């Protein structure tokens, strides 16, 4: 009979430790800036559709 391998928590502990470390070398963008950029791009695309229709 095969043994049940129940090592889910131990194997995920390494991933949790990996993602808890912050990288100081990367670009830091605030969540508000990301949302603002996304909304700005949506507005630009909508305005382009009004002024330059495809049909």
Backbone as a chain_set.jsonl record, in Angstrom:
{"seq": "XXXXXXXXXXXXXXXXXXXXXXXXXXXXXXXXXXXXXXXXXXXXXXXXXXXXXXX", "coords": {"N": [[0.838, -1.167, 0.0], [0.544, 2.219, -0.802], [2.303, 4.97, 0.69], [0.957, 7.878, 2.203], [1.851, 11.022, 1.233], [2.172, 13.805, 2.99], [3.118, 16.645, 2.887], [2.438, 19.33, 2.558], [2.344, 21.84, 3.98], [5.013, 22.213, 4.807], [6.375, 22.369, 2.364], [5.308, 24.689, 1.295], [6.217, 26.607, 2.996], [8.743, 27.564, 2.334], [8.173, 29.066, 0.019], [6.578, 31.057, 1.14], [8.432, 32.366, 2.735], [10.122, 33.289, 0.732], [8.52, 35.163, -0.668], [8.078, 37.039, 1.295], [10.308, 38.637, 1.468], [11.383, 41.832, 0.656], [12.23, 43.48, -2.328], [14.576, 45.861, -2.787], [15.68, 47.0, -5.023], [14.017, 47.285, -7.2], [11.545, 49.097, -9.22], [9.449, 51.335, -7.539], [6.095, 51.749, -7.305], [3.214, 53.397, -6.336], [0.041, 52.028, -5.286], [-2.133, 53.714, -5.91], [-1.098, 55.218, -8.037], [-0.893, 53.263, -10.023], [-3.593, 52.612, -10.444], [-4.478, 55.116, -11.3], [-3.008, 55.449, -13.69], [-4.091, 53.345, -15.188], [-6.802, 54.15, -15.406], [-6.407, 56.535, -16.787], [-5.376, 55.542, -19.247], [-7.629, 54.177, -20.18], [-9.383, 56.326, -20.62], [-7.98, 57.707, -22.628], [-8.049, 55.802, -24.73], [-10.815, 55.679, -25.164], [-11.3, 58.31, -26.008], [-9.782, 58.348, -28.36], [-11.256, 56.553, -29.896], [-13.547, 58.075, -30.315], [-12.649, 60.33, -31.76], [-11.137, 59.246, -33.85], [-12.571, 57.066, -35.48], [-12.811, 53.539, -36.315], [-14.364, 52.637, -38.443]], "CA": [[0.0, 0.0, 0.0], [1.366, 3.42, -0.929], [2.25, 5.888, 1.818], [0.404, 9.188, 1.881], [2.853, 12.073, 1.432], [1.422, 14.975, 3.455], [4.101, 17.677, 3.195], [1.966, 20.57, 1.942], [2.734, 23.044, 4.721], [6.464, 22.357, 4.799], [6.842, 22.79, 1.048], [4.879, 26.06, 1.038], [6.901, 27.522, 3.918], [9.828, 28.203, 1.588], [7.588, 30.086, -0.839], [6.144, 32.171, 1.978], [9.637, 33.081, 3.126], [10.641, 33.946, -0.468], [7.7, 36.314, -1.014], [8.111, 38.023, 2.371], [11.485, 39.479, 1.305], [11.146, 42.933, -0.268], [13.351, 43.812, -3.202], [14.783, 47.308, -2.752], [16.263, 47.462, -6.279], [12.988, 47.452, -8.229], [10.796, 50.342, -9.286], [8.379, 51.362, -6.547], [4.948, 52.523, -7.756], [2.119, 53.278, -5.372], [-1.19, 51.468, -5.866], [-2.929, 54.806, -6.481], [-0.53, 55.57, -9.334], [-1.253, 52.2, -10.965], [-5.009, 52.802, -10.771], [-4.566, 56.349, -12.079], [-2.5, 55.181, -15.037], [-5.072, 52.492, -15.866], [-7.959, 54.981, -15.748], [-5.952, 57.453, -17.842], [-5.304, 54.82, -20.515], [-9.003, 53.916, -20.623], [-9.91, 57.588, -21.142], [-7.301, 57.977, -23.896], [-8.581, 54.882, -25.733], [-12.177, 56.102, -25.473], [-11.225, 59.539, -26.801], [-9.301, 57.985, -29.694], [-12.367, 55.956, -30.627], [-14.485, 59.127, -30.692], [-12.055, 61.212, -32.754], [-10.602, 58.45, -34.958], [-13.29, 55.777, -35.525], [-12.246, 52.539, -37.215], [-15.217, 52.431, -39.617]], "C": [[0.894, 1.247, 0.0], [1.195, 4.308, 0.299], [1.708, 7.235, 1.352], [1.452, 10.251, 2.22], [2.108, 13.369, 1.757], [2.386, 16.083, 3.855], [3.716, 19.016, 2.585], [2.453, 21.816, 2.661], [4.237, 23.268, 4.674], [6.968, 22.844, 3.443], [6.415, 24.218, 0.744], [5.578, 27.062, 1.951], [8.048, 28.237, 3.219], [9.32, 29.291, 0.666], [7.146, 31.294, -0.037], [7.348, 33.008, 2.405], [10.195, 33.862, 1.945], [9.848, 35.211, -0.775], [7.64, 37.355, 0.096], [9.282, 38.985, 2.233], [11.172, 40.563, 0.278], [12.414, 43.218, -1.061], [13.47, 45.332, -3.263], [15.283, 47.853, -4.079], [15.222, 47.776, -7.341], [12.323, 48.817, -8.187], [9.646, 50.269, -8.298], [7.289, 52.298, -7.046], [3.819, 52.301, -6.758], [0.884, 52.696, -6.047], [-2.092, 52.531, -6.491], [-2.409, 55.208, -7.858], [-0.899, 54.523, -10.385], [-2.704, 52.351, -11.399], [-5.192, 54.059, -11.617], [-4.091, 56.166, -13.504], [-3.502, 54.343, -15.823], [-6.29, 53.308, -16.296], [-7.597, 55.962, -16.854], [-5.878, 56.779, -19.197], [-6.689, 54.503, -21.057], [-9.594, 55.177, -21.244], [-9.276, 57.909, -22.493], [-7.85, 57.085, -25.0], [-9.997, 55.288, -26.129], [-12.185, 57.373, -26.317], [-10.723, 59.261, -28.213], [-10.399, 57.361, -30.527], [-13.359, 57.006, -31.09], [-13.902, 59.955, -31.85], [-11.504, 60.492, -33.971], [-11.309, 57.095, -35.011], [-12.676, 54.837, -36.552], [-13.079, 52.362, -38.479], [-15.344, 53.664, -40.436]], "O": [[1.886, 1.305, 0.727], [0.111, 4.397, 0.875], [1.979, 7.67, 0.233], [1.885, 10.358, 3.368], [1.48, 13.959, 0.877], [2.471, 16.43, 5.033], [4.588, 19.761, 2.137], [2.927, 22.754, 2.02], [4.687, 24.403, 4.516], [7.896, 23.65, 3.385], [7.106, 24.906, -0.007], [5.527, 28.263, 1.688], [8.296, 29.411, 3.493], [9.958, 30.336, 0.535], [7.316, 32.43, -0.478], [7.271, 34.236, 2.428], [10.69, 34.976, 2.12], [10.441, 36.236, -1.111], [7.182, 38.471, -0.152], [9.253, 40.06, 2.83], [10.748, 40.261, -0.838], [13.522, 43.196, -0.524], [12.56, 46.009, -3.741], [15.312, 49.071, -4.256], [15.531, 48.477, -8.304], [12.51, 49.59, -7.247], [8.946, 49.258, -8.226], [7.519, 53.498, -7.195], [3.51, 51.169, -6.387], [0.703, 52.858, -7.254], [-2.747, 52.268, -7.5], [-3.2, 55.508, -8.752], [-1.189, 54.877, -11.528], [-3.016, 52.231, -12.584], [-5.986, 54.057, -12.558], [-4.712, 56.68, -14.434], [-3.736, 54.607, -17.002], [-6.759, 53.172, -17.426], [-8.396, 56.195, -17.761], [-6.272, 57.372, -20.201], [-6.905, 54.555, -22.268], [-10.24, 55.103, -22.288], [-9.974, 58.341, -23.411], [-8.095, 57.566, -26.107], [-10.342, 55.246, -27.31], [-12.99, 57.499, -27.24], [-11.196, 59.879, -29.167], [-10.479, 57.602, -31.732], [-13.959, 56.852, -32.153], [-14.608, 60.243, -32.816], [-11.416, 61.095, -35.041], [-10.723, 56.08, -34.633], [-12.09, 55.282, -37.539], [-12.532, 51.965, -39.507], [-16.029, 53.658, -41.459]]}, "num_chains": 1, "name": "protein.A"}
